[in-house]
Amino acid sequence: MQNFNQLKKELDRLANEKNTIQALFDAPDPLQIAKRHNDEFIALICALFAYGNAKNIVNFLNKLDFSLLNLSQNQIQKELKNLKYRFQNEEDITQIFITFSRLKNEISLNELFTKPYEKRQNITDSILAFMQKIKTLNSYSSYGYDFFFSKIWQNTPTSPLKRYNMYLRWMVRKDELDLGLFAKIDKKDLLIPLDTHTHKVSLELKLLKRKIYDFKSVLELTQKLKEFDPNDPVKYDFALYRLGQSKQDLK
């Protein structure tokens, strides 16, 4: 029990320290761009491009003209030139913007993510509904485009769904760090946005036993963090991520 209390105290301290504007800007992070715009669509684009080196992600996001989301398909194709990011080539990025432009004309992301959640308070229902909606908007397919939106699963996810869970943390939690634009999803139902840094540090802290980086690890770690705060388990995410990212030892 002493170890539990000590770890809770230290994690709470770290969460209070890291869930701040100052800590957000200590190192590159896609949330910096999302926060500047405070828009649900721009934030999702930032989250879904958030794979790879954090500095490279931010550099790329700073090149994007998000006002294109309000233009026609022809205008987007005309304006978006010579942009690529890792797995996404110029055409992939153009089609991503076209898809989001079509979606923006149909429904808000708040509604699209909230309605499926309300049926049984399950966050993965929201993510799946979003992915299924995307499929109806654009028949375009390529490795880069499909990687960006991720693969639709049958029955249960196997992927950690890190980028979507991170987006939902941004949208649902509201503090100095997160935007809190989705009011009807309860933060207690959020899942940890598990990346490789968080996975490694969670193993070291014995918050997690499962060594495979997958969706089962997401559920296990989220459940463990609920022991520290059942109403807001994901408040520890940014602190754990930065701990792993900086390779700092937790004393």
C-alpha positions as CSV (number, residue, x, y, z in Angstrom):
1,M,0.0,0.0,0.0
2,Q,2.9,2.3,0.8
3,N,4.2,1.8,-2.8
4,F,0.8,2.6,-4.2
5,N,0.5,5.7,-2.2
6,Q,4.0,6.9,-3.1
7,L,3.4,6.2,-6.8
8,K,0.0,8.0,-6.7
9,K,1.5,11.0,-5.0
10,E,4.4,11.2,-7.5
11,L,2.1,10.7,-10.5
12,D,-0.3,13.4,-9.2
13,R,2.6,15.7,-8.8
14,L,3.8,15.1,-12.3
15,A,0.3,15.5,-13.8
16,N,-0.1,18.8,-12.0
17,E,3.3,19.9,-13.3
18,K,2.9,18.7,-16.9
19,N,-0.7,19.5,-17.6
20,T,0.2,23.2,-18.0
21,I,0.8,25.6,-20.9
22,Q,4.4,26.0,-19.9
23,A,5.1,22.3,-19.9
24,L,3.3,21.9,-23.3
25,F,5.8,24.3,-24.9
26,D,8.8,22.7,-23.2
27,A,9.2,20.4,-26.3
28,P,7.5,20.1,-29.7
29,D,4.0,18.7,-29.5
30,P,1.1,18.6,-32.1
31,L,-1.3,20.0,-29.4
32,Q,0.6,23.3,-29.7
33,I,-0.9,23.7,-33.2
34,A,-4.3,22.4,-32.2
35,K,-4.4,24.8,-29.2
36,R,-3.6,27.8,-31.4
37,H,-6.6,27.1,-33.6
38,N,-9.0,25.7,-31.0
39,D,-11.0,24.0,-33.7
40,E,-12.3,20.4,-33.7
41,F,-11.4,19.6,-37.3
42,I,-8.0,21.2,-37.2
43,A,-7.2,19.3,-34.0
44,L,-8.1,16.0,-35.5
45,I,-5.8,16.6,-38.5
46,C,-3.1,17.5,-36.0
47,A,-3.7,14.3,-34.1
48,L,-3.9,12.0,-37.1
49,F,-0.6,13.4,-38.5
50,A,1.0,12.8,-35.0
51,Y,3.2,9.9,-35.8
52,G,7.0,10.0,-36.0
53,N,9.4,12.5,-34.6
54,A,7.5,15.3,-32.6
55,K,9.7,18.1,-34.0
56,N,9.0,16.9,-37.6
57,I,5.3,16.6,-36.9
58,V,5.1,20.2,-35.7
59,N,7.2,21.5,-38.6
60,F,4.9,19.8,-41.0
61,L,1.7,21.0,-39.3
62,N,3.0,24.6,-39.4
63,K,3.1,24.3,-43.2
64,L,-0.6,23.4,-43.5
65,D,-3.2,26.0,-44.5
66,F,-6.2,24.9,-42.6
67,S,-8.4,27.5,-44.2
68,L,-8.5,25.1,-47.2
69,L,-11.0,23.0,-45.2
70,N,-13.6,25.7,-46.1
71,L,-13.0,25.6,-49.8
72,S,-14.3,23.5,-52.7
73,Q,-12.6,20.3,-53.9
74,N,-11.3,22.1,-57.0
75,Q,-9.8,24.9,-54.9
76,I,-8.2,22.4,-52.5
77,Q,-6.6,20.6,-55.5
78,K,-5.4,23.9,-56.9
79,E,-3.9,25.2,-53.7
80,L,-2.3,22.1,-52.1
81,K,1.0,21.5,-53.9
82,N,4.3,20.0,-53.0
83,L,3.4,18.8,-49.5
84,K,4.2,15.4,-48.2
85,Y,4.7,13.9,-44.8
86,R,6.3,10.4,-44.3
87,F,3.7,7.9,-45.6
88,Q,1.5,10.7,-47.2
89,N,2.4,12.0,-50.6
90,E,0.9,15.2,-52.2
91,E,-2.2,13.4,-53.5
92,D,-2.8,11.7,-50.2
93,I,-2.8,15.1,-48.4
94,T,-5.0,16.7,-51.0
95,Q,-7.5,13.9,-50.6
96,I,-7.4,14.1,-46.8
97,F,-8.3,17.8,-47.0
98,I,-11.1,17.0,-49.5
99,T,-12.5,14.3,-47.2
100,F,-12.5,16.7,-44.2
101,S,-14.0,19.5,-46.3
102,R,-16.9,17.2,-47.2
103,L,-17.3,16.0,-43.6
104,K,-17.3,19.6,-42.4
105,N,-20.2,20.4,-44.7
106,E,-22.3,17.5,-43.2
107,I,-21.8,17.2,-39.5
108,S,-19.7,18.4,-36.6
109,L,-17.1,16.1,-35.1
110,N,-18.6,16.8,-31.7
111,E,-21.9,15.2,-32.9
112,L,-20.2,12.4,-34.9
113,F,-18.1,11.2,-31.9
114,T,-20.7,11.9,-29.2
115,K,-23.8,10.1,-30.6
116,P,-22.2,6.6,-30.7
117,Y,-20.6,7.1,-27.3
118,E,-23.9,7.9,-25.7
119,K,-25.4,4.5,-26.5
120,R,-23.1,2.6,-24.1
121,Q,-20.4,5.1,-23.0
122,N,-17.8,3.3,-25.1
123,I,-15.1,5.5,-26.7
124,T,-14.1,2.9,-29.4
125,D,-17.7,3.1,-30.7
126,S,-17.1,6.7,-31.4
127,I,-13.8,6.1,-33.2
128,L,-15.3,3.3,-35.3
129,A,-18.3,5.5,-36.3
130,F,-15.9,8.2,-37.4
131,M,-13.9,5.7,-39.5
132,Q,-17.0,4.3,-41.1
133,K,-18.3,7.8,-42.0
134,I,-15.0,8.6,-43.6
135,K,-15.3,5.6,-45.9
136,T,-18.6,7.0,-47.2
137,L,-17.2,10.4,-48.1
138,N,-14.3,9.5,-50.4
139,S,-13.5,6.4,-52.5
140,Y,-9.8,7.3,-52.7
141,S,-7.4,4.7,-51.3
142,S,-3.7,4.5,-51.0
143,Y,-1.2,3.3,-48.4
144,G,-0.7,6.8,-47.0
145,Y,-4.3,7.8,-47.0
146,D,-5.5,4.6,-45.4
147,F,-2.7,4.7,-42.8
148,F,-3.8,8.3,-41.9
149,F,-7.3,7.3,-41.0
150,S,-6.4,3.8,-39.8
151,K,-7.9,0.4,-40.5
152,I,-11.5,-0.4,-39.6
153,W,-11.6,-3.4,-37.2
154,Q,-14.0,-6.3,-36.8
155,N,-15.3,-7.0,-33.2
156,T,-12.4,-5.5,-31.2
157,P,-9.5,-3.3,-32.1
158,T,-6.0,-4.7,-32.0
159,S,-4.2,-1.3,-32.7
160,P,-3.7,1.0,-29.7
161,L,-5.6,3.7,-31.6
162,K,-3.1,6.2,-30.1
163,R,-3.8,9.1,-32.4
164,Y,-7.6,8.9,-31.9
165,N,-7.4,8.5,-28.2
166,M,-5.1,11.4,-28.0
167,Y,-7.5,13.5,-30.0
168,L,-10.4,12.5,-27.7
169,R,-8.2,13.5,-24.6
170,W,-7.7,16.9,-26.2
171,M,-11.4,17.3,-26.9
172,V,-13.0,15.9,-23.7
173,R,-10.6,17.0,-20.9
174,K,-10.6,20.7,-20.1
175,D,-7.7,22.2,-18.2
176,E,-4.6,24.3,-19.1
177,L,-3.5,21.5,-21.4
178,D,-6.6,20.1,-23.1
179,L,-9.2,22.0,-25.1
180,G,-12.5,20.5,-23.7
181,L,-14.6,21.1,-26.8
182,F,-16.8,18.0,-26.4
183,A,-19.0,18.5,-23.4
184,K,-21.1,15.3,-23.5
185,I,-18.4,12.7,-23.3
186,D,-17.3,11.9,-19.7
187,K,-13.5,12.0,-19.2
188,K,-13.7,8.9,-17.0
189,D,-14.5,6.9,-20.1
190,L,-11.4,8.0,-22.1
191,L,-8.7,5.5,-23.0
192,I,-5.0,6.2,-22.6
193,P,-3.3,7.3,-25.9
194,L,-0.7,4.7,-25.6
195,D,2.5,5.4,-27.6
196,T,5.8,3.6,-27.4
197,H,7.2,6.1,-24.9
198,T,4.2,5.7,-22.6
199,H,4.2,2.0,-23.0
200,K,7.9,1.7,-22.0
201,V,7.7,4.0,-19.0
202,S,4.5,2.3,-17.8
203,L,6.3,-1.1,-17.9
204,E,9.2,0.4,-15.9
205,L,6.8,1.8,-13.3
206,K,4.9,-1.5,-13.1
207,L,1.7,0.2,-14.1
208,L,1.5,-2.3,-17.0
209,K,2.4,-6.0,-17.3
210,R,1.6,-6.6,-20.9
211,K,4.8,-6.2,-23.0
212,I,3.0,-6.2,-26.4
213,Y,2.1,-2.7,-27.7
214,D,-1.5,-3.2,-28.6
215,F,-5.1,-2.4,-27.6
216,K,-5.1,-4.9,-24.7
217,S,-2.3,-2.9,-23.2
218,V,-4.4,0.3,-23.6
219,L,-7.2,-1.3,-21.6
220,E,-4.9,-2.7,-19.0
221,L,-3.1,0.6,-18.4
222,T,-6.3,2.7,-18.4
223,Q,-7.8,0.3,-15.8
224,K,-4.6,0.7,-13.7
225,L,-4.7,4.5,-13.9
226,K,-8.4,4.4,-12.7
227,E,-7.0,3.1,-9.4
228,F,-5.2,6.5,-9.0
229,D,-8.1,8.6,-10.3
230,P,-11.3,6.8,-11.4
231,N,-12.9,10.0,-12.7
232,D,-10.0,11.2,-14.8
233,P,-7.5,8.3,-15.5
234,V,-6.1,9.9,-18.7
235,K,-4.9,13.0,-16.8
236,Y,-1.7,11.1,-16.3
237,D,-1.1,10.6,-20.0
238,F,0.9,13.7,-20.8
239,A,3.1,13.3,-17.8
240,L,3.9,9.6,-18.6
241,Y,4.5,10.5,-22.2
242,R,7.0,13.3,-21.4
243,L,8.6,11.1,-18.8
244,G,9.2,8.4,-21.5
245,Q,10.1,11.0,-24.2
246,S,12.8,12.6,-22.0
247,K,14.1,9.2,-20.7
248,Q,14.1,10.8,-17.2
249,D,14.1,8.4,-14.2
250,L,11.1,8.5,-11.9
251,K,12.6,8.4,-8.4
